[in-house]
Amino acid sequence: MIQNGTVLQVSDNSGAKTAQCINQSGRSWGIGDIITVAIKAAAVRGKVAAGSVQKAVIVETRKEFQRRDGSVVKFHQNSCVLVNAKAQPLGTRVLGFATHELRARQLMKVLSLATRVI
């Protein structure tokens, strides 16, 4: 689960490398949730700059979660994909994994750009 202050890897080609969760409500978030992040490290010529505030969709978490069929899914890192206000990805590629749980949240564009869907 992701909470305030968690550092996430950015899994798209928008130029950001790491982001920190800065949402202000007192709960934790899981895969498919849209959160507010501060970009901590970014490429020099990317679409986003370090220090900017963006929206992001969580696509991988280290905390395992159980699906309805009983299977358990766990990833080796916490990662996100940067999106705009309409939940459209800022990058043109999504590197790494995406899960079917994004489909239930109507994030089809993120799923279609992902290289691997679990």
N, C-alpha and C positions, 0 to 999 in steps of 0.2 A: 504494500500500500504506500501511497505517496502522501506526504504531509508537508506543511510549511517548512521551507528550508532544504528540502530534498534536492540534490543535484542530479539532473538527468542528462543523458547523452541525447543529442538531436540526430534523428535517423533519416534526414532528408538532405537534399543538396541546396538548401536555401542559404548556406554559408555559415550558419551557427554551428558550434561544436558542442558546447555545454550550456545548460540553462538551469536556473534555480526556481523552484516553485515559490510563488509569493502570494497565493490566495490568502484572504484574510479570515475566512470562516474556520471554525474549529472542528474540522472533520478530516477524514482521510479519503483519498480518491483511488480508483482502480482503473483497469483497462477500459478505454472508450470514453472516459470523462474528459471534458474540456476544462483546462486550468489556465491560470495566468502565470507566466514565467518571465523572469529577467534573464536576458542573454548574458552569460558570463564570459564566454570566449567565442570569437567569430573570425572567419577568414576576412582578409583585408578587402577583397573585392566581392563580397557576398551581398545578398539582398537585404540582410539585416546587419546591424552594427552591434558591437558589444555595448552593454548598458541599456539597450532598448527593452521595452516591455511588449510582449507578444502573447497571443493565445496559442495553446498547444493541446494536442490530443495525446493521451497516454496510450502507447502501443505495446510496451513490454514492462513488466514489473518483476522484481526478484521474489516478491511474496507470491506463493503459489495460490491459485484459485481453482475451485472445483466447478466443472461443468455439470449440466443437468444429467448427462449420461454417466456420471461418476468419475470420469477421467480428470486427472489433475495436470495443470499446465503451469510451468515455472520457467523463467528466463534467467540468464546470467547477468543481466544489467537492467537498470531502469532507463527507459528511453521514451522519447516523444517525437511527434511530428508537428511542426509549426503550421498554424492555420490562420485564416483571416476571420473577420467577423461573421461571415456566412459559412464557416466551417469548410472552406476550400483550402487545400494545401498551398503553401507559399512556394514550395519546391516542385520540380517536375519529376523527381524520382523519390521513392521511399526505399531506403536501404534496410535490410534486415527483415524481421518477421512482422506480420500483422495477424490478428486473430479474427475468427468469425463473429466474435462479440461486437465488433465494430459495425457489422451489418444491422444488428438490432438497434443501434444508435443512429442509423441513417447516415453513416460516414462512408458511402460507397466510393467516393472519389479517392479517399485514402486507400481503401482496399484495392481499387483498380490499379493504383500506382505501385503497390507493394510487390517486391520480388518474390516473397514467399508468404503464403497464407496458411495458417495452422487452424 
